[in-house]
Amino acid sequence: MDKVFYTICEHCSNKSKIEWDKNQINKVIQFKCKECKNIISTKFPIHPYFEDGTLVYFSMPKKKTTVAKLVVVANEHYEGGQFVLNNNLAVVGRMSNSKNPDVAIPTKDKKISRLHFIIRSYQKDDESTVRYTLEPRLGTNAVYLNNTIIKDNQELYLANKDRIKVGNTEIIFVALFKD
């Protein structure tokens, strides 16, 4: 009997099959829902309760009290726009036919890579707020945070109204608060 369990996407109710691994007990994993492409976070159960060889395990409830958005400032390559960050992980880059970043900026700025940088959200169990970080992807064009270049393998916390510069494009990180 295979030890598998299913997790249910809280956005679209799609069921995803996951192989149960005792080495992953109590660890949180994240993956994209195949149906709606939202990030699913789930924790491996300690003692799985199998019914007919399968455990149904729901995704972790989101405790976020903050969300964030990226505001792309208008320039000669793009008229500007806003992108809400509602996943735990978002790859940001230039829109293209061959690669699909989570935040696809429809710009003609070729100095923005198609998969340029990553924004992650973190939340401690005992806190109600969410922290966001910025991390450049290895080997891509430069990423600047408040006019300071970010080195490869460096992950920096973001604050409200931080300015991110990629290519000739400026992006403002804005924290939004929910009740």
Biotite code that builds the C-alpha atoms (Angstrom):
import biotite.structure as struc

atoms = struc.array([
    struc.Atom([0.000, 0.000, 0.000], chain_id="A", res_id=1, res_name="MET", atom_name="CA", element="C"),
    struc.Atom([1.448, 3.365, -1.064], chain_id="A", res_id=2, res_name="ASP", atom_name="CA", element="C"),
    struc.Atom([1.662, 5.928, 1.690], chain_id="A", res_id=3, res_name="LYS", atom_name="CA", element="C"),
    struc.Atom([0.174, 8.992, 0.076], chain_id="A", res_id=4, res_name="VAL", atom_name="CA", element="C"),
    struc.Atom([-2.075, 11.780, 1.200], chain_id="A", res_id=5, res_name="PHE", atom_name="CA", element="C"),
    struc.Atom([-4.003, 14.504, -0.527], chain_id="A", res_id=6, res_name="TYR", atom_name="CA", element="C"),
    struc.Atom([-4.120, 18.183, 0.206], chain_id="A", res_id=7, res_name="THR", atom_name="CA", element="C"),
    struc.Atom([-6.963, 20.409, -0.896], chain_id="A", res_id=8, res_name="ILE", atom_name="CA", element="C"),
    struc.Atom([-6.316, 23.837, -2.439], chain_id="A", res_id=9, res_name="CYS", atom_name="CA", element="C"),
    struc.Atom([-8.219, 26.430, -0.438], chain_id="A", res_id=10, res_name="GLU", atom_name="CA", element="C"),
    struc.Atom([-8.662, 28.592, -3.556], chain_id="A", res_id=11, res_name="HIS", atom_name="CA", element="C"),
    struc.Atom([-10.117, 26.162, -6.076], chain_id="A", res_id=12, res_name="CYS", atom_name="CA", element="C"),
    struc.Atom([-10.686, 22.952, -4.006], chain_id="A", res_id=13, res_name="SER", atom_name="CA", element="C"),
    struc.Atom([-8.435, 20.952, -6.333], chain_id="A", res_id=14, res_name="ASN", atom_name="CA", element="C"),
    struc.Atom([-7.025, 17.804, -4.707], chain_id="A", res_id=15, res_name="LYS", atom_name="CA", element="C"),
    struc.Atom([-3.247, 17.214, -5.011], chain_id="A", res_id=16, res_name="SER", atom_name="CA", element="C"),
    struc.Atom([-1.615, 13.844, -4.322], chain_id="A", res_id=17, res_name="LYS", atom_name="CA", element="C"),
    struc.Atom([1.532, 13.864, -2.148], chain_id="A", res_id=18, res_name="ILE", atom_name="CA", element="C"),
    struc.Atom([3.729, 10.906, -1.278], chain_id="A", res_id=19, res_name="GLU", atom_name="CA", element="C"),
    struc.Atom([4.069, 10.620, 2.492], chain_id="A", res_id=20, res_name="TRP", atom_name="CA", element="C"),
    struc.Atom([7.706, 10.569, 3.616], chain_id="A", res_id=21, res_name="ASP", atom_name="CA", element="C"),
    struc.Atom([8.594, 9.978, 7.272], chain_id="A", res_id=22, res_name="LYS", atom_name="CA", element="C"),
    struc.Atom([11.679, 12.217, 6.813], chain_id="A", res_id=23, res_name="ASN", atom_name="CA", element="C"),
    struc.Atom([9.340, 15.128, 6.060], chain_id="A", res_id=24, res_name="GLN", atom_name="CA", element="C"),
    struc.Atom([7.257, 14.846, 9.259], chain_id="A", res_id=25, res_name="ILE", atom_name="CA", element="C"),
    struc.Atom([6.341, 18.281, 10.651], chain_id="A", res_id=26, res_name="ASN", atom_name="CA", element="C"),
    struc.Atom([7.999, 20.069, 7.727], chain_id="A", res_id=27, res_name="LYS", atom_name="CA", element="C"),
    struc.Atom([6.046, 22.573, 5.696], chain_id="A", res_id=28, res_name="VAL", atom_name="CA", element="C"),
    struc.Atom([6.154, 22.104, 1.949], chain_id="A", res_id=29, res_name="ILE", atom_name="CA", element="C"),
    struc.Atom([4.967, 24.496, -0.727], chain_id="A", res_id=30, res_name="GLN", atom_name="CA", element="C"),
    struc.Atom([3.987, 23.802, -4.299], chain_id="A", res_id=31, res_name="PHE", atom_name="CA", element="C"),
    struc.Atom([1.801, 25.273, -7.037], chain_id="A", res_id=32, res_name="LYS", atom_name="CA", element="C"),
    struc.Atom([-1.728, 24.029, -7.467], chain_id="A", res_id=33, res_name="CYS", atom_name="CA", element="C"),
    struc.Atom([-1.979, 22.412, -10.892], chain_id="A", res_id=34, res_name="LYS", atom_name="CA", element="C"),
    struc.Atom([-5.442, 23.880, -11.386], chain_id="A", res_id=35, res_name="GLU", atom_name="CA", element="C"),
    struc.Atom([-5.295, 27.539, -10.259], chain_id="A", res_id=36, res_name="CYS", atom_name="CA", element="C"),
    struc.Atom([-1.474, 27.992, -9.907], chain_id="A", res_id=37, res_name="LYS", atom_name="CA", element="C"),
    struc.Atom([-1.766, 29.393, -6.365], chain_id="A", res_id=38, res_name="ASN", atom_name="CA", element="C"),
    struc.Atom([0.850, 28.325, -3.833], chain_id="A", res_id=39, res_name="ILE", atom_name="CA", element="C"),
    struc.Atom([-0.312, 25.594, -1.443], chain_id="A", res_id=40, res_name="ILE", atom_name="CA", element="C"),
    struc.Atom([1.388, 25.245, 1.941], chain_id="A", res_id=41, res_name="SER", atom_name="CA", element="C"),
    struc.Atom([0.880, 22.034, 3.826], chain_id="A", res_id=42, res_name="THR", atom_name="CA", element="C"),
    struc.Atom([2.531, 20.324, 6.763], chain_id="A", res_id=43, res_name="LYS", atom_name="CA", element="C"),
    struc.Atom([3.413, 16.641, 6.692], chain_id="A", res_id=44, res_name="PHE", atom_name="CA", element="C"),
    struc.Atom([1.375, 14.793, 9.339], chain_id="A", res_id=45, res_name="PRO", atom_name="CA", element="C"),
    struc.Atom([3.188, 13.077, 12.221], chain_id="A", res_id=46, res_name="ILE", atom_name="CA", element="C"),
    struc.Atom([0.816, 10.152, 12.497], chain_id="A", res_id=47, res_name="HIS", atom_name="CA", element="C"),
    struc.Atom([-1.105, 9.690, 9.274], chain_id="A", res_id=48, res_name="PRO", atom_name="CA", element="C"),
    struc.Atom([-4.536, 8.160, 9.650], chain_id="A", res_id=49, res_name="TYR", atom_name="CA", element="C"),
    struc.Atom([-4.998, 6.167, 6.502], chain_id="A", res_id=50, res_name="PHE", atom_name="CA", element="C"),
    struc.Atom([-8.442, 5.336, 5.238], chain_id="A", res_id=51, res_name="GLU", atom_name="CA", element="C"),
    struc.Atom([-8.395, 2.917, 2.319], chain_id="A", res_id=52, res_name="ASP", atom_name="CA", element="C"),
    struc.Atom([-4.665, 3.611, 1.999], chain_id="A", res_id=53, res_name="GLY", atom_name="CA", element="C"),
    struc.Atom([-5.167, 7.353, 1.605], chain_id="A", res_id=54, res_name="THR", atom_name="CA", element="C"),
    struc.Atom([-5.213, 10.269, 3.994], chain_id="A", res_id=55, res_name="LEU", atom_name="CA", element="C"),
    struc.Atom([-6.974, 13.469, 3.085], chain_id="A", res_id=56, res_name="VAL", atom_name="CA", element="C"),
    struc.Atom([-5.082, 16.358, 4.682], chain_id="A", res_id=57, res_name="TYR", atom_name="CA", element="C"),
    struc.Atom([-6.140, 19.933, 4.154], chain_id="A", res_id=58, res_name="PHE", atom_name="CA", element="C"),
    struc.Atom([-3.762, 22.771, 3.422], chain_id="A", res_id=59, res_name="SER", atom_name="CA", element="C"),
    struc.Atom([-2.570, 24.945, 6.273], chain_id="A", res_id=60, res_name="MET", atom_name="CA", element="C"),
    struc.Atom([-4.886, 27.840, 6.994], chain_id="A", res_id=61, res_name="PRO", atom_name="CA", element="C"),
    struc.Atom([-3.461, 31.204, 6.080], chain_id="A", res_id=62, res_name="LYS", atom_name="CA", element="C"),
    struc.Atom([-2.955, 33.469, 9.059], chain_id="A", res_id=63, res_name="LYS", atom_name="CA", element="C"),
    struc.Atom([-1.828, 36.482, 7.094], chain_id="A", res_id=64, res_name="LYS", atom_name="CA", element="C"),
    struc.Atom([-2.880, 39.843, 8.356], chain_id="A", res_id=65, res_name="THR", atom_name="CA", element="C"),
    struc.Atom([-0.798, 41.649, 5.779], chain_id="A", res_id=66, res_name="THR", atom_name="CA", element="C"),
    struc.Atom([-0.502, 41.258, 2.072], chain_id="A", res_id=67, res_name="VAL", atom_name="CA", element="C"),
    struc.Atom([1.618, 43.212, -0.322], chain_id="A", res_id=68, res_name="ALA", atom_name="CA", element="C"),
    struc.Atom([1.693, 44.527, -3.826], chain_id="A", res_id=69, res_name="LYS", atom_name="CA", element="C"),
    struc.Atom([4.269, 45.674, -6.323], chain_id="A", res_id=70, res_name="LEU", atom_name="CA", element="C"),
    struc.Atom([3.689, 49.011, -8.025], chain_id="A", res_id=71, res_name="VAL", atom_name="CA", element="C"),
    struc.Atom([5.591, 49.270, -11.312], chain_id="A", res_id=72, res_name="VAL", atom_name="CA", element="C"),
    struc.Atom([6.383, 52.911, -12.041], chain_id="A", res_id=73, res_name="VAL", atom_name="CA", element="C"),
    struc.Atom([5.555, 54.064, -15.565], chain_id="A", res_id=74, res_name="ALA", atom_name="CA", element="C"),
    struc.Atom([8.519, 54.562, -17.920], chain_id="A", res_id=75, res_name="ASN", atom_name="CA", element="C"),
    struc.Atom([9.295, 54.488, -21.647], chain_id="A", res_id=76, res_name="GLU", atom_name="CA", element="C"),
    struc.Atom([8.906, 50.672, -21.706], chain_id="A", res_id=77, res_name="HIS", atom_name="CA", element="C"),
    struc.Atom([5.670, 50.244, -19.728], chain_id="A", res_id=78, res_name="TYR", atom_name="CA", element="C"),
    struc.Atom([2.712, 52.404, -18.696], chain_id="A", res_id=79, res_name="GLU", atom_name="CA", element="C"),
    struc.Atom([2.894, 51.189, -15.085], chain_id="A", res_id=80, res_name="GLY", atom_name="CA", element="C"),
    struc.Atom([0.721, 48.854, -13.086], chain_id="A", res_id=81, res_name="GLY", atom_name="CA", element="C"),
    struc.Atom([0.115, 47.026, -9.839], chain_id="A", res_id=82, res_name="GLN", atom_name="CA", element="C"),
    struc.Atom([0.508, 43.364, -8.940], chain_id="A", res_id=83, res_name="PHE", atom_name="CA", element="C"),
    struc.Atom([-0.863, 41.902, -5.688], chain_id="A", res_id=84, res_name="VAL", atom_name="CA", element="C"),
    struc.Atom([1.398, 39.369, -3.973], chain_id="A", res_id=85, res_name="LEU", atom_name="CA", element="C"),
    struc.Atom([-0.979, 36.821, -2.492], chain_id="A", res_id=86, res_name="ASN", atom_name="CA", element="C"),
    struc.Atom([1.234, 33.727, -2.632], chain_id="A", res_id=87, res_name="ASN", atom_name="CA", element="C"),
    struc.Atom([4.011, 32.652, -0.286], chain_id="A", res_id=88, res_name="ASN", atom_name="CA", element="C"),
    struc.Atom([6.472, 32.712, -3.161], chain_id="A", res_id=89, res_name="LEU", atom_name="CA", element="C"),
    struc.Atom([6.426, 34.896, -6.266], chain_id="A", res_id=90, res_name="ALA", atom_name="CA", element="C"),
    struc.Atom([8.908, 34.898, -9.122], chain_id="A", res_id=91, res_name="VAL", atom_name="CA", element="C"),
    struc.Atom([8.932, 38.323, -10.763], chain_id="A", res_id=92, res_name="VAL", atom_name="CA", element="C"),
    struc.Atom([10.076, 38.940, -14.324], chain_id="A", res_id=93, res_name="GLY", atom_name="CA", element="C"),
    struc.Atom([9.352, 40.200, -17.800], chain_id="A", res_id=94, res_name="ARG", atom_name="CA", element="C"),
    struc.Atom([6.333, 38.686, -19.545], chain_id="A", res_id=95, res_name="MET", atom_name="CA", element="C"),
    struc.Atom([7.256, 36.234, -22.295], chain_id="A", res_id=96, res_name="SER", atom_name="CA", element="C"),
    struc.Atom([5.811, 33.332, -24.225], chain_id="A", res_id=97, res_name="ASN", atom_name="CA", element="C"),
    struc.Atom([8.447, 30.850, -23.045], chain_id="A", res_id=98, res_name="SER", atom_name="CA", element="C"),
    struc.Atom([8.625, 31.482, -19.281], chain_id="A", res_id=99, res_name="LYS", atom_name="CA", element="C"),
    struc.Atom([5.808, 32.181, -16.878], chain_id="A", res_id=100, res_name="ASN", atom_name="CA", element="C"),
    struc.Atom([6.789, 34.208, -13.822], chain_id="A", res_id=101, res_name="PRO", atom_name="CA", element="C"),
    struc.Atom([4.143, 34.566, -11.109], chain_id="A", res_id=102, res_name="ASP", atom_name="CA", element="C"),
    struc.Atom([4.324, 38.343, -11.592], chain_id="A", res_id=103, res_name="VAL", atom_name="CA", element="C"),
    struc.Atom([4.728, 38.889, -15.344], chain_id="A", res_id=104, res_name="ALA", atom_name="CA", element="C"),
    struc.Atom([5.475, 42.538, -16.136], chain_id="A", res_id=105, res_name="ILE", atom_name="CA", element="C"),
    struc.Atom([4.398, 43.312, -19.718], chain_id="A", res_id=106, res_name="PRO", atom_name="CA", element="C"),
    struc.Atom([7.378, 45.524, -20.507], chain_id="A", res_id=107, res_name="THR", atom_name="CA", element="C"),
    struc.Atom([9.744, 45.973, -23.428], chain_id="A", res_id=108, res_name="LYS", atom_name="CA", element="C"),
    struc.Atom([12.646, 46.575, -21.016], chain_id="A", res_id=109, res_name="ASP", atom_name="CA", element="C"),
    struc.Atom([15.050, 43.806, -22.137], chain_id="A", res_id=110, res_name="LYS", atom_name="CA", element="C"),
    struc.Atom([17.239, 44.434, -19.068], chain_id="A", res_id=111, res_name="LYS", atom_name="CA", element="C"),
    struc.Atom([14.556, 42.692, -17.019], chain_id="A", res_id=112, res_name="ILE", atom_name="CA", element="C"),
    struc.Atom([15.034, 38.935, -17.109], chain_id="A", res_id=113, res_name="SER", atom_name="CA", element="C"),
    struc.Atom([12.031, 36.728, -17.736], chain_id="A", res_id=114, res_name="ARG", atom_name="CA", element="C"),
    struc.Atom([12.607, 35.223, -14.268], chain_id="A", res_id=115, res_name="LEU", atom_name="CA", element="C"),
    struc.Atom([14.423, 38.064, -12.505], chain_id="A", res_id=116, res_name="HIS", atom_name="CA", element="C"),
    struc.Atom([13.881, 37.911, -8.730], chain_id="A", res_id=117, res_name="PHE", atom_name="CA", element="C"),
    struc.Atom([11.914, 36.149, -6.008], chain_id="A", res_id=118, res_name="ILE", atom_name="CA", element="C"),
    struc.Atom([9.732, 37.586, -3.266], chain_id="A", res_id=119, res_name="ILE", atom_name="CA", element="C"),
    struc.Atom([8.918, 35.262, -0.361], chain_id="A", res_id=120, res_name="ARG", atom_name="CA", element="C"),
    struc.Atom([6.616, 35.760, 2.582], chain_id="A", res_id=121, res_name="SER", atom_name="CA", element="C"),
    struc.Atom([7.361, 34.431, 6.051], chain_id="A", res_id=122, res_name="TYR", atom_name="CA", element="C"),
    struc.Atom([5.228, 34.284, 9.134], chain_id="A", res_id=123, res_name="GLN", atom_name="CA", element="C"),
    struc.Atom([6.196, 33.032, 12.579], chain_id="A", res_id=124, res_name="LYS", atom_name="CA", element="C"),
    struc.Atom([3.593, 30.899, 14.321], chain_id="A", res_id=125, res_name="ASP", atom_name="CA", element="C"),
    struc.Atom([3.360, 33.337, 17.220], chain_id="A", res_id=126, res_name="ASP", atom_name="CA", element="C"),
    struc.Atom([3.012, 36.467, 15.088], chain_id="A", res_id=127, res_name="GLU", atom_name="CA", element="C"),
    struc.Atom([0.117, 37.866, 13.114], chain_id="A", res_id=128, res_name="SER", atom_name="CA", element="C"),
    struc.Atom([2.242, 39.852, 10.672], chain_id="A", res_id=129, res_name="THR", atom_name="CA", element="C"),
    struc.Atom([3.990, 38.654, 7.550], chain_id="A", res_id=130, res_name="VAL", atom_name="CA", element="C"),
    struc.Atom([7.536, 39.568, 6.536], chain_id="A", res_id=131, res_name="ARG", atom_name="CA", element="C"),
    struc.Atom([8.607, 39.693, 2.891], chain_id="A", res_id=132, res_name="TYR", atom_name="CA", element="C"),
    struc.Atom([12.055, 39.122, 1.443], chain_id="A", res_id=133, res_name="THR", atom_name="CA", element="C"),
    struc.Atom([13.672, 39.873, -1.898], chain_id="A", res_id=134, res_name="LEU", atom_name="CA", element="C"),
    struc.Atom([16.181, 37.534, -3.514], chain_id="A", res_id=135, res_name="GLU", atom_name="CA", element="C"),
    struc.Atom([17.775, 37.844, -6.982], chain_id="A", res_id=136, res_name="PRO", atom_name="CA", element="C"),
    struc.Atom([17.835, 34.762, -9.177], chain_id="A", res_id=137, res_name="ARG", atom_name="CA", element="C"),
    struc.Atom([21.329, 33.485, -9.903], chain_id="A", res_id=138, res_name="LEU", atom_name="CA", element="C"),
    struc.Atom([22.840, 34.661, -13.161], chain_id="A", res_id=139, res_name="GLY", atom_name="CA", element="C"),
    struc.Atom([20.171, 37.225, -13.972], chain_id="A", res_id=140, res_name="THR", atom_name="CA", element="C"),
    struc.Atom([20.537, 40.929, -14.526], chain_id="A", res_id=141, res_name="ASN", atom_name="CA", element="C"),
    struc.Atom([21.171, 43.077, -11.466], chain_id="A", res_id=142, res_name="ALA", atom_name="CA", element="C"),
    struc.Atom([18.571, 43.813, -8.771], chain_id="A", res_id=143, res_name="VAL", atom_name="CA", element="C"),
    struc.Atom([18.818, 46.989, -6.686], chain_id="A", res_id=144, res_name="TYR", atom_name="CA", element="C"),
    struc.Atom([17.033, 47.599, -3.392], chain_id="A", res_id=145, res_name="LEU", atom_name="CA", element="C"),
    struc.Atom([16.911, 51.291, -2.439], chain_id="A", res_id=146, res_name="ASN", atom_name="CA", element="C"),
    struc.Atom([19.810, 51.984, -4.870], chain_id="A", res_id=147, res_name="ASN", atom_name="CA", element="C"),
    struc.Atom([22.039, 49.227, -3.430], chain_id="A", res_id=148, res_name="THR", atom_name="CA", element="C"),
    struc.Atom([22.827, 46.198, -5.564], chain_id="A", res_id=149, res_name="ILE", atom_name="CA", element="C"),
    struc.Atom([21.779, 42.837, -4.126], chain_id="A", res_id=150, res_name="ILE", atom_name="CA", element="C"),
    struc.Atom([24.377, 40.090, -4.457], chain_id="A", res_id=151, res_name="LYS", atom_name="CA", element="C"),
    struc.Atom([23.595, 36.552, -5.608], chain_id="A", res_id=152, res_name="ASP", atom_name="CA", element="C"),
    struc.Atom([22.520, 34.288, -2.733], chain_id="A", res_id=153, res_name="ASN", atom_name="CA", element="C"),
    struc.Atom([21.527, 37.327, -0.676], chain_id="A", res_id=154, res_name="GLN", atom_name="CA", element="C"),
    struc.Atom([17.983, 37.518, 0.698], chain_id="A", res_id=155, res_name="GLU", atom_name="CA", element="C"),
    struc.Atom([16.911, 40.857, 2.184], chain_id="A", res_id=156, res_name="LEU", atom_name="CA", element="C"),
    struc.Atom([13.807, 41.833, 4.156], chain_id="A", res_id=157, res_name="TYR", atom_name="CA", element="C"),
    struc.Atom([11.502, 44.325, 2.468], chain_id="A", res_id=158, res_name="LEU", atom_name="CA", element="C"),
    struc.Atom([9.898, 47.292, 4.193], chain_id="A", res_id=159, res_name="ALA", atom_name="CA", element="C"),
    struc.Atom([6.875, 49.291, 3.101], chain_id="A", res_id=160, res_name="ASN", atom_name="CA", element="C"),
    struc.Atom([7.715, 51.635, 0.188], chain_id="A", res_id=161, res_name="LYS", atom_name="CA", element="C"),
    struc.Atom([11.096, 50.027, -0.550], chain_id="A", res_id=162, res_name="ASP", atom_name="CA", element="C"),
    struc.Atom([12.240, 50.702, -4.101], chain_id="A", res_id=163, res_name="ARG", atom_name="CA", element="C"),
    struc.Atom([13.357, 47.816, -6.295], chain_id="A", res_id=164, res_name="ILE", atom_name="CA", element="C"),
    struc.Atom([15.134, 48.586, -9.562], chain_id="A", res_id=165, res_name="LYS", atom_name="CA", element="C"),
    struc.Atom([15.546, 46.036, -12.352], chain_id="A", res_id=166, res_name="VAL", atom_name="CA", element="C"),
    struc.Atom([16.801, 47.155, -15.726], chain_id="A", res_id=167, res_name="GLY", atom_name="CA", element="C"),
    struc.Atom([15.348, 50.594, -16.408], chain_id="A", res_id=168, res_name="ASN", atom_name="CA", element="C"),
    struc.Atom([12.246, 49.825, -14.371], chain_id="A", res_id=169, res_name="THR", atom_name="CA", element="C"),
    struc.Atom([11.466, 50.916, -10.828], chain_id="A", res_id=170, res_name="GLU", atom_name="CA", element="C"),
    struc.Atom([9.105, 48.886, -8.644], chain_id="A", res_id=171, res_name="ILE", atom_name="CA", element="C"),
    struc.Atom([7.759, 50.013, -5.278], chain_id="A", res_id=172, res_name="ILE", atom_name="CA", element="C"),
    struc.Atom([6.972, 47.385, -2.638], chain_id="A", res_id=173, res_name="PHE", atom_name="CA", element="C"),
    struc.Atom([3.788, 48.315, -0.740], chain_id="A", res_id=174, res_name="VAL", atom_name="CA", element="C"),
    struc.Atom([2.564, 46.474, 2.361], chain_id="A", res_id=175, res_name="ALA", atom_name="CA", element="C"),
    struc.Atom([-1.216, 46.344, 2.669], chain_id="A", res_id=176, res_name="LEU", atom_name="CA", element="C"),
    struc.Atom([-2.842, 45.541, 5.985], chain_id="A", res_id=177, res_name="PHE", atom_name="CA", element="C"),
    struc.Atom([-5.997, 43.471, 6.494], chain_id="A", res_id=178, res_name="LYS", atom_name="CA", element="C"),
    struc.Atom([-8.258, 43.449, 9.520], chain_id="A", res_id=179, res_name="ASP", atom_name="CA", element="C"),
])
